């Protein structure tokens, strides 16, 4: 069992390092530096203007710290074959999970310390916390994360009661953390003591003798799928499972009249294939968040233009989704008009993105006149991309297709 765990940890480490080197490339690191720098500049400039000790400061801090606990899933590193080859090793599972705990606590601990460090100026200058209070909060958060992981593992057994529910866990954590902030309670040391007591006390909860392999394997598959979805934003992930699902709330965007076969399938791929629909949604949300942080019309317009171009560039391969599908070529579908159909579908998606980005620029930019002018400029850029850049890229795309 010890050798199995070491091999799996080494294999997982190599796999994660492989994808992380692709994700955190030079361009992404540069973008993160600019984004983080802009956020910290805005933070440093505005914290001086905020009033002291408003009523919502402490609930907001408790919410941010509790949200930090919700990031990071417990990696069991199970394989589907384990339900057969480790089925009779229920008594060895405690030994299996022991080094896994330490492996899983690395990222949450770093994240908790990082978030607490960012919140330190606000908490000490505006919410009347001391450095000692923050130390106890960090200790309590780390203990709570350990408690969370222990509850997850204990829920993998056949118990009379399900010991873990993420929303219940986070809700209780928020309540205890916020109550420890109230003036008539001693200090956040209350939260740290409760978290440590829970961390130690969870080992005394009754646990079933049989390990529920189906539940544990389903949990691991969901975790891996979530991680692969993140990596797929930056590179191809062979292990990623694509699940195409209908999104009824987006049906109003689907045109039902004057359809051609190509526009019919392309607009459904854009709205239902997570590789493309999630890309469009993520880029819009990222741009809105960036514009809200920048609080400057010129920087917001420049970032909006860059995001519109990058989104269009990454959506163009949508046209090849069915190129290697035999039925697509067997059916009487005019292939010569597929480029025009793809252009029409992408036009709708990009104009929708332009509208949302423009609305964010006008709302969050103090310079309203510059913002309106920038929005008009973004519209002109979008039309140039759609009517000059996009047709040439589509033509090159279909020339590269090999059957």
C-alpha positions as CSV (number, residue, x, y, z in Angstrom):
1,X,0.0,0.0,0.0
2,X,2.9,2.4,0.8
3,X,4.5,1.8,-2.6
4,X,1.1,2.3,-4.3
5,X,0.6,5.7,-2.7
6,X,4.2,6.8,-3.5
7,X,3.7,5.8,-7.2
8,X,0.4,7.6,-7.4
9,X,1.7,10.8,-5.8
10,X,4.7,10.8,-8.1
11,X,2.5,10.2,-11.1
12,X,0.1,12.9,-10.1
13,X,2.9,15.4,-9.4
14,X,4.4,14.8,-12.9
15,X,0.9,15.2,-14.5
16,X,0.1,18.4,-12.7
17,X,3.5,19.9,-13.4
18,X,3.1,19.1,-17.1
19,X,-0.2,21.0,-17.3
20,X,0.8,23.8,-15.0
21,X,3.8,24.6,-17.1
22,X,1.4,24.9,-20.1
23,X,-1.1,27.0,-18.1
24,X,1.4,29.4,-16.5
25,X,3.2,30.3,-19.6
26,X,5.0,33.6,-20.2
27,X,1.9,35.3,-21.6
28,X,-0.4,34.1,-18.8
29,X,2.1,35.1,-16.1
30,X,2.4,38.5,-17.7
31,X,-1.4,38.9,-17.7
32,X,-1.6,37.8,-14.1
33,X,1.0,40.3,-13.1
34,X,-0.8,43.1,-14.8
35,X,-4.2,42.0,-13.3
36,X,-2.8,41.6,-9.8
37,X,-0.9,44.8,-10.0
38,X,-4.0,46.7,-11.2
39,X,-6.1,45.2,-8.4
40,X,-3.5,46.0,-5.7
41,X,-3.1,49.5,-7.0
42,X,-6.8,50.0,-6.8
43,X,-6.9,48.4,-3.4
44,X,-4.1,50.6,-2.0
45,X,-5.6,53.8,-3.4
46,X,-9.1,53.2,-2.2
47,X,-8.5,51.7,1.2
48,X,-7.5,55.2,2.4
49,X,-10.9,56.6,1.6
50,X,-13.1,53.9,3.2
51,X,-14.6,54.7,6.6
52,X,-13.7,52.7,9.7
53,X,-15.6,49.8,11.1
54,X,-18.8,49.8,9.0
55,X,-21.4,47.1,10.0
56,X,-20.8,44.9,6.9
57,X,-17.0,44.7,7.1
58,X,-16.8,41.7,9.5
59,X,-19.5,39.7,7.7
60,X,-17.7,40.4,4.4
61,X,-14.4,39.2,5.8
62,X,-16.0,36.1,7.2
63,X,-17.6,35.4,3.8
64,X,-14.3,35.8,2.0
65,X,-12.4,33.5,4.4
66,X,-15.2,30.9,4.2
67,X,-15.2,31.0,0.4
68,X,-11.5,30.3,0.6
69,X,-12.3,27.0,2.4
70,X,-14.6,26.0,-0.5
71,X,-11.7,26.1,-3.0
72,X,-9.7,22.9,-3.3
73,X,-11.1,19.4,-3.4
74,X,-9.7,16.3,-1.7
75,X,-7.7,14.3,-4.2
76,X,-8.0,10.6,-3.5
77,X,-6.0,9.6,-6.6
78,X,-8.3,6.5,-7.0
79,X,-8.6,4.8,-10.4
80,X,-11.7,3.1,-11.6
81,X,-10.0,-0.3,-11.4
82,X,-9.5,0.1,-7.6
83,X,-13.1,-1.1,-7.0
84,X,-11.9,-4.5,-8.2
85,X,-8.2,-4.7,-7.1
86,X,-8.6,-2.9,-3.7
87,X,-12.1,-4.1,-3.0
88,X,-10.9,-6.2,0.0
89,X,-8.5,-3.6,1.4
90,X,-11.0,-1.7,3.5
91,X,-8.8,-2.1,6.6
92,X,-5.9,-0.5,4.7
93,X,-7.7,2.6,3.7
94,X,-6.6,4.5,6.8
95,X,-3.0,3.9,5.8
96,X,-3.7,4.9,2.3
97,X,-5.2,8.3,3.2
98,X,-2.5,9.3,5.8
99,X,0.0,10.7,3.3
100,X,-2.8,11.9,1.0
101,X,-3.9,14.4,3.7
102,X,-0.5,16.1,3.8
103,X,-0.5,16.2,0.0
104,X,-3.9,17.8,-0.2
105,X,-3.2,20.4,2.5
106,X,-0.4,22.1,0.6
107,X,-2.4,24.3,-1.8
108,X,-5.2,25.2,0.7
109,X,-2.7,26.3,3.3
110,X,-0.8,28.5,0.7
111,X,-4.2,30.0,-0.4
112,X,-5.4,30.7,3.1
113,X,-2.1,32.5,4.0
114,X,-2.2,34.4,0.7
115,X,-5.8,35.6,1.0
116,X,-5.2,36.5,4.7
117,X,-2.1,38.5,3.7
118,X,-4.1,40.5,1.1
119,X,-6.9,41.1,3.6
120,X,-4.5,42.2,6.4
121,X,-4.4,45.9,5.6
122,X,-8.2,46.1,5.3
123,X,-8.8,44.0,8.4
124,X,-6.3,45.9,10.6
125,X,-6.9,49.5,9.3
126,X,-10.7,49.4,8.7
127,X,-12.2,46.5,10.6
128,X,-10.3,46.9,13.9
129,X,-8.5,43.5,13.9
130,X,-5.1,43.0,15.4
131,X,-2.2,40.9,14.0
132,X,-2.8,38.4,16.7
133,X,-6.5,38.0,15.6
134,X,-5.4,37.3,12.1
135,X,-2.9,34.6,13.3
136,X,-5.7,32.8,15.1
137,X,-8.0,33.1,12.1
138,X,-5.4,31.5,9.8
139,X,-4.8,28.7,12.4
140,X,-8.6,28.2,12.6
141,X,-9.0,28.1,8.8
142,X,-6.2,25.6,8.4
143,X,-7.8,23.4,11.1
144,X,-11.2,23.8,9.4
145,X,-9.7,22.7,6.1
146,X,-8.3,19.6,7.8
147,X,-11.7,19.0,9.3
148,X,-13.4,19.3,5.9
149,X,-11.0,16.7,4.4
150,X,-11.5,14.3,7.3
151,X,-15.3,14.6,6.9
152,X,-15.0,13.9,3.2
153,X,-13.0,10.7,3.8
154,X,-15.3,9.6,6.5
155,X,-18.3,10.0,4.2
156,X,-16.7,7.4,1.8
157,X,-17.7,4.7,4.3
158,X,-21.2,3.1,4.7
159,X,-22.4,5.2,7.6
160,X,-25.8,5.6,9.1
161,X,-25.6,9.3,8.4
162,X,-23.9,11.3,5.7
163,X,-21.2,13.2,7.5
164,X,-20.4,15.8,4.8
165,X,-22.4,18.4,3.0
166,X,-20.4,21.2,1.6
167,X,-23.0,23.9,1.9
168,X,-23.8,22.9,5.5
169,X,-20.1,22.8,6.3
170,X,-19.4,26.3,4.8
171,X,-22.6,27.7,6.4
172,X,-21.6,26.5,9.9
173,X,-18.0,27.8,9.4
174,X,-19.3,31.2,8.4
175,X,-21.6,31.4,11.4
176,X,-18.9,30.4,13.9
177,X,-16.3,32.7,12.3
178,X,-18.7,35.7,12.2
179,X,-19.9,35.1,15.8
180,X,-16.2,35.1,17.0
181,X,-15.9,38.6,15.5
182,X,-18.7,40.2,17.6
183,X,-17.6,42.6,20.2
184,X,-19.1,40.8,23.2
185,X,-17.1,37.6,22.4
186,X,-13.4,37.4,23.5
187,X,-11.5,37.2,20.2
188,X,-11.1,35.1,17.0
189,X,-9.3,32.6,19.3
190,X,-12.8,31.2,19.8
191,X,-13.0,30.2,16.2
192,X,-9.5,28.7,16.2
193,X,-10.4,26.6,19.3
194,X,-13.7,25.4,17.8
195,X,-12.0,24.5,14.5
196,X,-9.2,22.6,16.3
197,X,-11.7,20.8,18.5
198,X,-13.7,19.7,15.4
199,X,-10.5,18.6,13.7
200,X,-9.5,16.4,16.6
201,X,-13.1,15.3,17.5
202,X,-14.0,14.0,14.0
203,X,-11.8,11.0,14.6
204,X,-14.2,9.9,17.4
205,X,-17.3,9.8,15.2
206,X,-18.7,6.4,14.4
207,X,-17.5,5.0,11.1
208,X,-18.8,2.2,9.0
209,X,-16.6,-0.8,8.5
210,X,-17.2,-1.1,4.7
211,X,-15.7,1.3,2.2
212,X,-18.1,2.7,-0.4
213,X,-16.0,2.5,-3.5
214,X,-18.7,3.7,-5.9
215,X,-19.1,6.9,-3.9
216,X,-15.4,7.5,-3.6
217,X,-14.7,6.9,-7.3
218,X,-17.6,9.1,-8.4
219,X,-16.2,11.9,-6.2
220,X,-12.7,11.5,-7.7
221,X,-14.0,11.5,-11.3
222,X,-15.9,14.7,-10.6
223,X,-12.8,16.3,-9.2
224,X,-10.6,15.2,-12.1
225,X,-13.2,16.5,-14.6
226,X,-13.3,19.9,-12.9
227,X,-9.5,20.1,-13.0
228,X,-9.4,19.0,-16.6
229,X,-12.0,21.6,-17.5
230,X,-9.7,24.3,-16.1
231,X,-6.6,22.9,-18.0
232,X,-8.6,22.7,-21.2
233,X,-8.9,26.5,-21.2
234,X,-5.2,26.6,-22.1
235,X,-4.3,23.3,-23.8
236,X,-5.7,20.0,-25.1
237,X,-6.4,17.5,-22.4
238,X,-6.8,13.9,-23.7
239,X,-8.4,12.6,-20.6
240,X,-11.1,15.3,-20.6
241,X,-14.7,14.0,-20.9
242,X,-16.9,16.3,-22.9
243,X,-20.6,16.3,-21.8
244,X,-22.8,18.2,-24.2
245,X,-26.0,19.4,-22.5
246,X,-28.9,21.6,-23.4
247,X,-29.1,25.0,-21.7
248,X,-32.7,25.9,-21.8
249,X,-32.0,29.4,-20.6
250,X,-30.0,30.1,-23.8
251,X,-32.7,28.8,-26.2
252,X,-33.9,32.4,-26.9
253,X,-30.5,32.9,-28.7
254,X,-31.3,30.1,-31.2
255,X,-32.9,31.3,-34.4
256,X,-35.7,29.0,-35.5
257,X,-36.5,30.5,-39.0
258,X,-34.5,30.8,-42.2
259,X,-32.1,28.2,-40.9
260,X,-29.5,26.2,-42.9
261,X,-28.2,22.9,-41.7
262,X,-24.8,24.5,-41.0
263,X,-26.1,27.4,-39.0
264,X,-28.4,25.0,-37.2
265,X,-25.5,22.8,-35.9
266,X,-23.0,25.6,-35.4
267,X,-25.2,27.7,-33.1
268,X,-26.1,24.6,-31.1
269,X,-22.4,23.7,-30.7
270,X,-21.6,27.3,-29.6
271,X,-24.4,27.2,-26.9
272,X,-24.1,23.6,-25.7
273,X,-20.6,22.3,-26.2
274,X,-18.8,23.3,-22.9
275,X,-15.5,23.8,-24.8
276,X,-16.9,26.8,-26.6
277,X,-19.9,28.0,-24.5
278,X,-17.8,28.0,-21.3
279,X,-15.0,29.8,-23.2
280,X,-17.4,32.6,-24.2
281,X,-18.9,32.8,-20.7
282,X,-15.5,32.8,-19.0
283,X,-14.0,35.5,-21.3
284,X,-17.1,37.8,-20.7
285,X,-16.9,37.3,-16.9
286,X,-13.1,37.8,-16.9
287,X,-13.4,41.0,-18.9
288,X,-16.2,42.4,-16.6
289,X,-14.1,41.6,-13.5
290,X,-11.0,43.2,-15.0
291,X,-12.9,46.3,-16.1
292,X,-14.4,46.6,-12.6
293,X,-10.9,46.4,-11.0
294,X,-9.3,48.8,-13.4
295,X,-11.8,51.7,-12.9
296,X,-10.3,53.5,-15.9
297,X,-11.9,54.0,-19.3
298,X,-8.7,53.8,-21.4
299,X,-7.4,50.6,-19.7
300,X,-10.9,49.1,-19.8
301,X,-11.2,49.8,-23.5
302,X,-7.8,48.3,-24.3
303,X,-8.4,45.2,-22.3
304,X,-11.9,44.8,-23.8
305,X,-10.4,45.0,-27.3
306,X,-7.8,42.4,-26.5
307,X,-10.4,40.0,-24.9
308,X,-12.7,40.4,-28.0
309,X,-9.9,39.5,-30.3
310,X,-8.7,36.5,-28.2
311,X,-12.3,35.2,-27.9
312,X,-12.8,35.3,-31.6
313,X,-9.5,33.6,-32.3
314,X,-10.3,30.7,-29.9
315,X,-13.9,30.3,-31.3
316,X,-12.9,29.9,-34.9
317,X,-12.0,26.1,-34.6
318,X,-15.7,25.5,-33.8
319,X,-16.2,25.1,-37.5
320,X,-14.3,21.8,-37.6
321,X,-16.4,20.0,-34.9
322,X,-18.3,17.9,-37.4
323,X,-15.6,17.8,-40.1
324,X,-14.6,14.2,-39.2
325,X,-18.1,13.0,-38.6
326,X,-19.1,10.6,-41.4
327,X,-22.8,11.4,-41.2
328,X,-22.1,15.1,-41.7
329,X,-20.6,14.3,-45.1
330,X,-23.2,11.6,-46.0
331,X,-26.1,14.0,-45.5
332,X,-27.0,16.4,-48.3
333,X,-25.4,19.4,-46.6
334,X,-23.9,22.1,-48.8
335,X,-20.3,22.3,-47.7
336,X,-19.5,25.3,-49.7
337,X,-21.7,27.5,-47.6
338,X,-20.4,26.3,-44.2
339,X,-17.9,29.2,-44.0
340,X,-20.7,31.8,-44.3
341,X,-22.8,29.9,-41.8
342,X,-19.9,29.8,-39.3
343,X,-19.3,33.6,-39.8
344,X,-23.0,34.4,-39.1
345,X,-23.0,32.3,-35.9
346,X,-19.8,33.8,-34.6
347,X,-21.0,37.3,-35.4
348,X,-23.9,36.8,-33.0
349,X,-21.7,35.5,-30.2
350,X,-19.1,38.3,-30.6
351,X,-21.7,41.1,-30.8
352,X,-23.3,39.7,-27.6
353,X,-19.8,39.8,-26.0
354,X,-19.2,43.3,-27.2
355,X,-22.6,44.4,-25.7
356,X,-21.8,43.0,-22.3
357,X,-18.2,44.4,-22.2
358,X,-19.5,47.8,-23.4
359,X,-22.1,47.9,-20.7
360,X,-19.4,47.1,-18.1
361,X,-17.1,49.8,-19.4
362,X,-19.9,52.4,-19.1
363,X,-20.9,51.3,-15.6
364,X,-17.5,51.0,-14.0
365,X,-15.5,53.8,-15.7
366,X,-15.6,57.2,-14.0
367,X,-14.9,58.9,-17.3
368,X,-18.3,58.4,-18.9
369,X,-17.6,60.4,-22.1
370,X,-14.4,58.5,-22.8
371,X,-16.2,55.3,-22.1
372,X,-19.0,56.0,-24.6
373,X,-16.4,56.9,-27.2
374,X,-14.4,53.8,-26.4
375,X,-17.5,51.6,-26.8
376,X,-18.1,53.0,-30.3
377,X,-14.4,52.3,-31.1
378,X,-14.8,48.8,-29.8
379,X,-17.8,48.3,-32.1
380,X,-15.8,49.5,-35.1
381,X,-13.0,47.1,-34.1
382,X,-15.5,44.2,-33.7
383,X,-16.9,44.9,-37.2
384,X,-13.4,45.0,-38.7
385,X,-12.6,41.6,-37.1
386,X,-15.9,40.1,-38.2
387,X,-15.9,41.3,-41.8
388,X,-12.2,41.2,-42.7
389,X,-10.2,39.1,-40.3
390,X,-12.8,36.4,-39.7
391,X,-13.5,35.4,-43.3
392,X,-9.8,35.0,-44.1
393,X,-9.3,32.8,-41.0
394,X,-12.3,30.7,-41.8
395,X,-11.0,30.1,-45.3
396,X,-7.6,29.1,-44.0
397,X,-9.3,26.8,-41.4
398,X,-11.2,24.7,-43.9
399,X,-8.2,24.5,-46.2
400,X,-6.2,22.8,-43.4
401,X,-8.9,20.1,-42.8
402,X,-7.7,16.6,-43.8
403,X,-10.1,13.8,-44.2
